[in-house]
């Protein structure tokens, strides 16, 4: 059996970079919106958020109008329940008819009507891209703390890492430790947007010793827009602001990042190949399928499973297949502040939690002296 597998969720990124949890995402979107308003060149992104905000207002107003007169408020708004918002958009944009009430040109297949009277199927698809864009910006701008480096220091090349996070926090820390590289560092995804990047990394000896399973995708993954018939996910190495993601990469890659001129940056949309926090989980990309298949195999062979900040939320029912393949001989170590997660794991999967740590700091303290923090 394998030595150790880490299963990582949003709570990990919260601990090492104060990344927003699901209920905090809309607030983060509003922070991004304010930043974009302060950028005179970012008018489109400002308009897109205002369009998204208007759509959410319409959904909430529709809900209010259909509630009983005795109901004074909606207990949990859409802005605190983005799983609901993503699911609505996915269901109606992917699986329902395109019924545009403002046009006589209606496609009533496969269903005769779309429940949103104020928007078309095409507009829903556009709103989905806006949500993706704001998610992308939110996770690209995270600032890490020292806890991330402490975590990286306990990782060796025999470990398996399965993460549901879009961010690059783990990659950056393991890159600094020199055991991970975007060159052969991902399960299922190996091609680069700039083909020569692979050769430069390989020539510099920057070949990854460990492979990451990015179960829901990554902010560094993209599908080239112009290649309509080729849906291969490719790896990019630079962010919107014309900076490489990884330290000292400019000394290895013989090119400048895109948008690296002064005051120049990318201000358009992002539509990365992600599995979103939605109850709709289409596995229509062969590379994503291979990632999940590999992760299930690794889980089945692991000796020790360390779950950090992942609570197996109801919209991620697919992830429960992972624990369904966990050997009865495996030890489960849980790192999560909520006792409810421990109870949920033990009741649902009939697998006792060997140790439960309430924080990542507590877990790492078993490897280091507490005063090192």
Buried (B, 14 or more C-beta within 10 A) or exposed (E): EBEBBBBBBBBBBBBBBEBBBBEBBBEBBBBBBEBBBEEEEBEEBBEBBEEBBEBBEBBBEBEEEEEEEEEEEEEEBBBBBBBBBBBBBBBBBBEBBBBBEEEEEBEEEEEEEBEBEEBBBEBBBBBBEBBBBBBBBBBBBBEBEEBBBBBBEBBEEEBBBBBBBBBBBBBBBBBBBEBBBBBBBBBBBBBBBBEEBBEBBEEBEBEBBBBBBBBBBBBBBBBBEEEEEEEBBBBBBBBBEBBBBBEEBBEBBEBEBBBBEEEEBEBEBBBBBBBBBBBBBEEEBEBBEBBBEBBBEBBBBBEBBBBBBBBBBEBBEEBEEBBEBBBEEBBBBBBBBEEEBBEEBBEEBEBEBEEBBEBBBEBBBEEEEEEEE
